[in-house]
């Protein structure tokens, strides 16, 4: 028993999943040896806050750091930053680690291992992608580098490559610094988490804010001399003194793949509901890991901080000998685009059709508050449901206020496996400053029932 008490638990990755696992494991078993290796210079930070730090809404970029290695050390957790795990031997239960400050490589041993290596920004092989002034945003160092570039070079024109969450959040962050912006998106629309008719409202808000948009066109080259000067997309040249590459994230699975850990159909690490991989004594959590989509019942990969924290907590309890289970996700997300909020949960119509489901949709535009209250604004609602059964498959909202509250209602309905009729019967809060008598969600659900 005493051997079990002092098991050595190694965590690869010091982000949301890794450090929430470490904290939970420590609370569950005070005798574990807990060591986390993190390649960057920071652990336990809120990456989702970085665009707002670059914008200046958060006073210091370092304020997104939740806890430091020194704070973890007080809990008996060793968090080593600037340490990269190079190789993994799951038979000998050893790993090869390089201290990136000194260049020294050493071997460590684990009794139990958690892979929480996160994801990396996708870097398509575009000529000029490594020019000074071209950035991706993933960690605190990236944000500090972008901020320093803005202060040193005072760019007046910029290009954001990619129209997903980070691209749109960065549009607002850069516009504050008087940078004239173009977003270039290869797909025919922005925000693939929305159906086209909902993405059109986001498009309109960006144009209202002076952001130019080029969709349906990939970037072929980034040109410059000692720094970036222009971005080429199709036959068009866009002048750029700063470029943000926001073309998505890929899970950091190379280490796991080389070690014989099963990679699932999504390209991320496959796990069971206890976050275990196919190999003994190895768990995985966070952006490197799949989850089950509760709407389809199939593995999905949605790299969000909410999922990473929850999976990390489950893994941490199980590393300490528990039997916690992760129930799955419906893929709920929300993004602020200047004065507009866009949110989605579950499947879009396009995704549901790709899954082979018989799909119906209902769309409604309704007031966010009682029509006679000052400040009321349109909320656009789109519900996606199964033909015949009426089972809820997904929902999307775009508006100026009250969006994040309402998407959570639809997410709860998806978790419960409700029909669109059950959604329409909900007893929702009403007072004129917050909602009309018929909430926009109920309006859309009643349209669906008809």
C-alpha positions as CSV (number, residue, x, y, z in Angstrom):
1,X,0.0,0.0,0.0
2,X,2.8,2.4,0.8
3,X,4.2,2.1,-2.7
4,X,0.8,3.2,-4.1
5,X,0.8,6.1,-1.7
6,X,4.0,7.6,-3.2
7,X,3.3,6.9,-6.9
8,X,5.0,9.4,-9.3
9,X,2.5,11.0,-11.6
10,X,3.9,12.9,-14.6
11,X,1.8,15.4,-16.5
12,X,2.9,16.5,-20.0
13,X,1.5,20.0,-20.5
14,X,0.8,22.8,-18.0
15,X,-2.3,24.3,-19.5
16,X,-5.9,24.1,-18.3
17,X,-6.3,20.3,-18.5
18,X,-2.8,19.5,-17.0
19,X,-2.9,21.8,-14.1
20,X,-6.6,21.2,-13.2
21,X,-5.7,17.5,-13.2
22,X,-2.7,18.1,-10.9
23,X,-4.7,20.2,-8.5
24,X,-7.5,17.6,-8.4
25,X,-5.0,14.7,-8.0
26,X,-3.3,16.5,-5.1
27,X,-6.7,17.1,-3.3
28,X,-7.6,13.5,-3.8
29,X,-4.3,12.0,-2.7
30,X,-1.8,14.1,-0.6
31,X,0.9,11.4,-1.0
32,X,1.3,11.5,-4.8
33,X,4.5,12.8,-6.3
34,X,3.2,15.3,-9.0
35,X,5.4,16.8,-11.7
36,X,4.2,18.8,-14.7
37,X,6.4,19.6,-17.7
38,X,5.4,22.7,-19.8
39,X,7.2,23.7,-23.0
40,X,6.3,27.4,-22.7
41,X,7.2,29.8,-19.9
42,X,3.8,29.8,-18.2
43,X,1.4,27.3,-16.7
44,X,-2.3,27.6,-15.8
45,X,-3.3,30.6,-17.9
46,X,-6.5,31.6,-19.5
47,X,-5.6,31.5,-23.2
48,X,-9.1,32.7,-24.1
49,X,-8.3,36.1,-22.4
50,X,-5.3,36.8,-24.5
51,X,-7.1,38.8,-27.3
52,X,-8.6,41.1,-24.6
53,X,-5.2,41.6,-23.1
54,X,-3.8,42.6,-26.5
55,X,-6.8,44.9,-26.9
56,X,-5.9,46.6,-23.6
57,X,-9.1,45.6,-21.8
58,X,-7.0,43.6,-19.4
59,X,-4.3,45.7,-17.9
60,X,-1.4,43.2,-18.2
61,X,-1.1,40.2,-20.4
62,X,0.3,38.3,-17.4
63,X,-3.0,38.9,-15.6
64,X,-4.5,35.9,-17.5
65,X,-2.1,33.6,-15.5
66,X,-4.2,31.9,-12.9
67,X,-1.4,30.4,-10.8
68,X,2.4,30.4,-11.0
69,X,4.8,27.5,-10.5
70,X,5.7,28.9,-7.1
71,X,2.0,28.8,-6.1
72,X,1.7,25.2,-7.3
73,X,4.9,24.3,-5.3
74,X,3.2,25.4,-2.1
75,X,0.6,22.6,-2.9
76,X,3.4,20.1,-3.4
77,X,3.1,20.2,-7.2
78,X,6.3,20.6,-9.2
79,X,5.5,22.6,-12.4
80,X,8.6,23.0,-14.6
81,X,8.3,25.5,-17.4
82,X,10.5,25.7,-20.5
83,X,10.8,21.9,-20.3
84,X,9.9,19.9,-23.4
85,X,9.2,16.1,-23.4
86,X,11.0,14.7,-26.4
87,X,10.2,11.0,-26.3
88,X,8.1,8.5,-24.4
89,X,8.7,4.9,-23.6
90,X,5.5,3.4,-22.3
91,X,7.0,0.0,-21.7
92,X,9.8,1.2,-19.4
93,X,7.5,4.1,-18.3
94,X,10.1,6.7,-18.9
95,X,10.3,10.0,-20.7
96,X,13.1,12.0,-22.2
97,X,12.9,15.7,-21.2
98,X,14.9,18.7,-22.4
99,X,15.4,21.8,-20.3
100,X,15.0,24.5,-22.9
101,X,16.9,27.0,-20.8
102,X,20.1,25.0,-20.4
103,X,19.7,22.5,-23.3
104,X,20.3,19.6,-20.9
105,X,18.4,16.4,-21.6
106,X,17.5,13.9,-18.9
107,X,15.3,10.8,-18.3
108,X,12.4,10.8,-15.9
109,X,10.2,7.8,-14.7
110,X,6.4,7.7,-14.1
111,X,4.0,5.3,-12.4
112,X,1.1,7.1,-14.1
113,X,1.1,9.6,-17.0
114,X,-1.3,12.2,-18.2
115,X,-0.8,13.6,-21.7
116,X,-2.3,17.1,-21.7
117,X,0.0,18.5,-24.5
118,X,-2.7,20.8,-25.9
119,X,-2.8,22.0,-29.5
120,X,-0.7,24.1,-31.7
121,X,-1.8,26.7,-34.2
122,X,-2.0,25.3,-37.7
123,X,0.7,26.8,-39.9
124,X,-0.1,26.0,-43.6
125,X,3.0,26.0,-45.8
126,X,2.5,29.5,-47.1
127,X,5.7,31.2,-48.5
128,X,6.6,34.0,-46.1
129,X,4.8,32.7,-43.1
130,X,7.9,33.1,-41.0
131,X,8.5,36.7,-41.8
132,X,8.8,39.1,-38.8
133,X,5.4,40.6,-38.1
134,X,3.5,37.3,-38.8
135,X,2.0,35.8,-35.6
136,X,-0.1,33.0,-34.4
137,X,-1.9,33.3,-31.0
138,X,-1.8,30.4,-28.6
139,X,0.1,31.2,-25.5
140,X,1.2,34.1,-23.3
141,X,4.5,34.5,-25.2
142,X,2.6,34.9,-28.5
143,X,0.4,37.6,-26.9
144,X,3.5,39.5,-25.5
145,X,5.2,39.3,-29.0
146,X,2.1,40.7,-30.7
147,X,1.8,43.5,-28.2
148,X,5.5,44.4,-28.5
149,X,5.2,44.5,-32.3
150,X,2.2,46.9,-32.2
151,X,4.0,49.2,-29.7
152,X,7.3,49.2,-31.7
153,X,6.1,49.3,-35.3
154,X,2.7,51.0,-35.0
155,X,1.2,49.1,-37.9
156,X,-1.5,50.9,-39.8
157,X,-2.7,48.0,-41.9
158,X,-3.1,44.3,-41.0
159,X,-4.4,41.0,-42.3
160,X,-6.0,38.3,-40.3
161,X,-5.9,34.9,-42.0
162,X,-8.9,32.8,-40.8
163,X,-12.4,33.8,-39.8
164,X,-12.9,31.5,-36.8
165,X,-13.1,32.6,-33.1
166,X,-9.6,33.7,-32.7
167,X,-9.5,35.6,-36.0
168,X,-12.7,37.5,-35.1
169,X,-11.6,38.3,-31.5
170,X,-8.3,39.5,-32.9
171,X,-10.1,41.8,-35.3
172,X,-11.5,43.7,-32.4
173,X,-8.2,43.6,-30.5
174,X,-6.3,45.1,-33.4
175,X,-8.9,47.6,-34.5
176,X,-8.5,49.4,-31.1
177,X,-4.9,50.1,-32.1
178,X,-6.1,52.0,-35.3
179,X,-5.1,49.1,-37.6
180,X,-7.1,48.9,-40.8
181,X,-8.0,45.3,-41.2
182,X,-8.8,42.6,-43.8
183,X,-10.0,39.1,-42.8
184,X,-9.1,36.5,-45.4
185,X,-11.1,33.2,-45.1
186,X,-10.7,30.3,-47.4
187,X,-14.3,29.0,-46.8
188,X,-17.3,30.7,-48.3
189,X,-18.3,32.2,-44.9
190,X,-16.9,33.3,-41.5
191,X,-17.4,31.1,-38.4
192,X,-18.1,27.6,-39.6
193,X,-19.8,26.9,-36.3
194,X,-22.7,28.8,-37.7
195,X,-25.0,28.1,-40.7
196,X,-24.5,30.6,-43.5
197,X,-27.6,32.7,-42.8
198,X,-26.4,33.3,-39.2
199,X,-22.8,34.0,-40.2
200,X,-24.2,36.8,-42.5
201,X,-25.1,38.8,-39.4
202,X,-21.5,38.5,-38.1
203,X,-20.2,39.5,-41.6
204,X,-22.5,42.7,-41.5
205,X,-21.2,43.7,-38.0
206,X,-17.5,43.4,-39.1
207,X,-18.2,45.5,-42.2
208,X,-20.1,48.1,-40.0
209,X,-16.9,48.3,-37.9
210,X,-14.8,49.0,-41.0
211,X,-13.2,45.5,-41.3
212,X,-12.9,44.3,-44.9
213,X,-13.7,40.6,-45.6
214,X,-12.5,38.4,-48.3
215,X,-14.1,34.9,-48.2
216,X,-13.8,31.9,-50.6
217,X,-10.1,32.7,-51.1
218,X,-7.0,31.1,-49.7
219,X,-3.7,32.9,-49.1
220,X,-1.0,31.9,-51.5
221,X,1.9,34.0,-50.2
222,X,3.1,36.5,-47.6
223,X,5.6,38.9,-48.9
224,X,8.1,41.3,-47.3
225,X,11.8,42.2,-46.7
226,X,13.1,42.6,-43.2
227,X,9.4,42.3,-42.1
228,X,6.0,41.5,-43.5
229,X,4.6,43.9,-46.2
230,X,1.7,42.2,-48.0
231,X,-0.5,39.2,-48.2
232,X,-1.5,37.7,-51.5
233,X,-4.9,36.0,-51.8
234,X,-6.1,35.1,-55.3
235,X,-5.2,37.9,-57.6
236,X,-5.4,40.5,-54.8
237,X,-2.6,42.0,-52.7
238,X,-3.4,43.2,-49.3
239,X,-0.9,45.6,-47.7
240,X,0.0,44.4,-44.2
241,X,2.4,45.5,-41.5
242,X,1.1,42.8,-39.1
243,X,-0.5,39.4,-39.9
244,X,-2.3,37.1,-37.6
245,X,-2.5,33.4,-38.7
246,X,-5.7,32.1,-37.2
247,X,-6.4,29.1,-39.4
248,X,-7.3,26.8,-36.6
249,X,-5.5,24.4,-34.1
250,X,-4.2,20.9,-34.4
251,X,-3.8,18.5,-31.5
252,X,-0.2,17.8,-30.4
253,X,-0.3,14.1,-30.9
254,X,3.1,13.3,-32.3
255,X,4.6,12.1,-29.0
256,X,1.5,9.9,-28.3
257,X,1.5,8.5,-31.8
258,X,5.2,7.5,-31.6
259,X,4.5,5.8,-28.3
260,X,1.8,3.6,-29.7
261,X,-1.2,5.5,-28.2
262,X,-4.3,5.2,-30.3
263,X,-5.3,8.4,-32.2
264,X,-9.0,8.5,-32.8
265,X,-11.0,9.4,-36.0
266,X,-10.8,13.1,-35.3
267,X,-7.0,13.1,-35.2
268,X,-6.9,13.6,-31.4
269,X,-6.1,11.0,-28.7
270,X,-8.8,8.4,-28.2
271,X,-9.9,7.9,-24.6
272,X,-12.7,6.2,-22.6
273,X,-15.0,8.0,-20.3
274,X,-12.4,7.9,-17.5
275,X,-9.9,9.7,-19.8
276,X,-7.8,6.5,-20.2
277,X,-5.9,5.8,-23.4
278,X,-5.4,2.3,-24.9
279,X,-2.1,1.9,-22.9
280,X,-1.9,1.0,-19.2
281,X,-1.2,3.9,-16.7
282,X,-1.6,6.5,-19.5
283,X,-4.5,9.1,-19.5
284,X,-5.1,12.0,-21.7
285,X,-7.1,15.3,-21.4
286,X,-7.7,18.7,-22.9
287,X,-7.1,20.0,-26.4
288,X,-5.0,16.9,-27.4
289,X,-8.0,14.6,-26.7
290,X,-11.3,13.6,-28.2
291,X,-14.6,13.7,-26.4
292,X,-18.0,12.1,-27.1
293,X,-20.5,14.4,-28.9
294,X,-23.8,13.7,-27.0
295,X,-25.9,14.6,-30.0
296,X,-24.2,12.1,-32.4
297,X,-22.8,9.7,-29.9
298,X,-19.5,9.8,-31.9
299,X,-16.1,11.1,-31.0
300,X,-15.6,14.8,-31.6
301,X,-12.7,17.2,-31.2
302,X,-13.7,20.6,-29.8
303,X,-10.6,22.4,-28.3
304,X,-12.2,24.6,-25.7
305,X,-11.1,25.6,-22.2
306,X,-14.4,24.4,-20.7
307,X,-13.8,20.9,-21.9
308,X,-10.1,20.9,-21.0
309,X,-10.8,21.9,-17.4
310,X,-13.6,19.3,-17.0
311,X,-11.5,16.5,-18.6
312,X,-8.5,17.5,-16.5
313,X,-10.5,17.3,-13.3
314,X,-11.8,13.8,-14.2
315,X,-8.3,12.6,-15.2
316,X,-6.8,14.0,-11.9
317,X,-9.3,12.2,-9.8
318,X,-8.5,8.9,-11.6
319,X,-4.8,9.4,-11.5
320,X,-5.2,9.5,-7.7
321,X,-7.1,6.1,-7.8
322,X,-10.7,7.3,-8.3
323,X,-13.3,6.3,-10.9
324,X,-14.6,9.6,-12.2
325,X,-16.3,9.8,-15.6
326,X,-16.6,12.5,-18.2
327,X,-20.1,12.6,-19.6
328,X,-19.4,14.2,-23.0
329,X,-20.0,17.5,-24.7
330,X,-22.4,19.2,-27.1
331,X,-19.8,21.7,-28.3
332,X,-21.2,25.0,-26.9
333,X,-19.3,28.2,-27.8
334,X,-19.8,31.9,-27.7
335,X,-17.7,34.7,-29.3
336,X,-17.8,38.5,-29.1
337,X,-17.4,40.4,-32.3
338,X,-17.3,44.1,-31.5
339,X,-20.9,44.9,-30.4
340,X,-22.3,41.6,-31.5
341,X,-22.3,38.2,-29.9
342,X,-22.5,34.9,-31.8
343,X,-23.1,31.5,-30.1
344,X,-23.7,28.0,-31.1
345,X,-24.3,24.6,-29.6
346,X,-24.8,21.1,-31.0
347,X,-24.9,20.6,-34.8
348,X,-25.4,23.1,-37.5
349,X,-27.8,22.2,-40.3
350,X,-24.8,21.5,-42.6
351,X,-23.1,19.2,-40.0
352,X,-26.4,17.4,-39.2
353,X,-27.0,16.7,-42.9
354,X,-23.4,15.4,-43.2
355,X,-24.1,13.0,-40.3
356,X,-27.0,11.6,-42.5
357,X,-29.8,13.0,-40.3
358,X,-33.1,14.1,-41.6
359,X,-33.0,17.8,-40.6
360,X,-35.5,20.6,-40.1
361,X,-34.7,24.2,-39.0
362,X,-36.7,27.1,-37.6
363,X,-35.4,30.7,-37.6
364,X,-36.8,33.6,-35.7
365,X,-35.8,37.2,-35.1
366,X,-37.2,38.7,-31.9
367,X,-36.5,41.4,-29.3
368,X,-34.0,40.9,-26.5
369,X,-36.2,42.8,-24.1
370,X,-39.8,44.0,-24.1
371,X,-40.3,46.2,-27.2
372,X,-41.1,49.3,-25.1
373,X,-37.9,49.1,-23.1
374,X,-34.9,51.3,-24.1
375,X,-31.9,49.3,-25.4
376,X,-33.9,46.4,-26.9
377,X,-32.2,44.8,-29.9
378,X,-32.8,42.0,-32.3
379,X,-31.8,38.5,-31.5
380,X,-31.6,36.0,-34.4
381,X,-32.3,32.4,-33.4
382,X,-31.9,29.3,-35.4
383,X,-32.9,25.9,-34.1
384,X,-31.8,22.6,-35.8
385,X,-33.9,19.5,-35.1
386,X,-34.7,16.1,-36.4
387,X,-37.6,15.7,-38.8
388,X,-40.2,13.4,-37.4
389,X,-39.1,13.0,-33.8
390,X,-38.5,16.7,-33.3
391,X,-35.3,15.9,-31.3
392,X,-33.1,18.9,-30.8
393,X,-29.8,18.7,-32.7
394,X,-28.4,22.2,-32.3
395,X,-29.0,25.9,-32.0
396,X,-27.4,29.2,-32.9
397,X,-27.9,32.8,-31.8
398,X,-26.6,36.2,-33.0
399,X,-27.4,39.5,-31.3
400,X,-26.3,42.4,-29.3
401,X,-27.3,41.2,-25.8
402,X,-28.7,38.2,-24.0
403,X,-27.1,35.7,-26.3
404,X,-24.8,33.9,-23.9
405,X,-27.6,33.3,-21.4
406,X,-29.9,31.8,-24.1
407,X,-27.3,29.5,-25.8
408,X,-26.9,27.8,-22.4
409,X,-30.6,27.0,-22.4
410,X,-30.3,25.2,-25.7
411,X,-27.2,23.4,-24.5
412,X,-29.1,22.2,-21.5
413,X,-31.9,20.9,-23.8
414,X,-29.3,19.0,-25.9
415,X,-27.8,17.4,-22.7
416,X,-31.3,16.3,-21.7
417,X,-32.1,14.9,-25.2
418,X,-35.2,17.1,-25.5
419,X,-37.5,17.7,-28.4
420,X,-38.1,21.1,-29.9
421,X,-41.6,20.9,-28.4
422,X,-40.2,20.4,-24.9
423,X,-37.9,23.4,-25.4
424,X,-41.0,25.5,-26.3
425,X,-42.7,24.6,-23.1
426,X,-39.9,25.9,-20.8
427,X,-40.9,28.3,-18.0
428,X,-38.3,31.1,-18.7
429,X,-37.8,34.2,-16.6
430,X,-39.6,37.3,-17.8
431,X,-39.3,41.0,-16.8
432,X,-39.3,43.8,-19.4
433,X,-35.6,44.8,-18.9
434,X,-34.5,41.3,-19.6
435,X,-36.9,39.6,-22.0
436,X,-40.2,39.9,-23.8
437,X,-43.1,37.7,-22.6
438,X,-42.3,35.3,-25.4
439,X,-38.5,34.8,-25.2
440,X,-36.8,34.6,-28.6
441,X,-36.0,30.9,-27.9
442,X,-39.7,30.1,-27.3
443,X,-40.6,32.1,-30.4
444,X,-38.3,29.9,-32.5
445,X,-39.4,26.7,-30.8
446,X,-43.1,27.5,-31.4
447,X,-42.3,28.1,-35.1
448,X,-40.7,24.7,-35.2
449,X,-43.7,23.1,-33.6
450,X,-46.0,24.5,-36.3
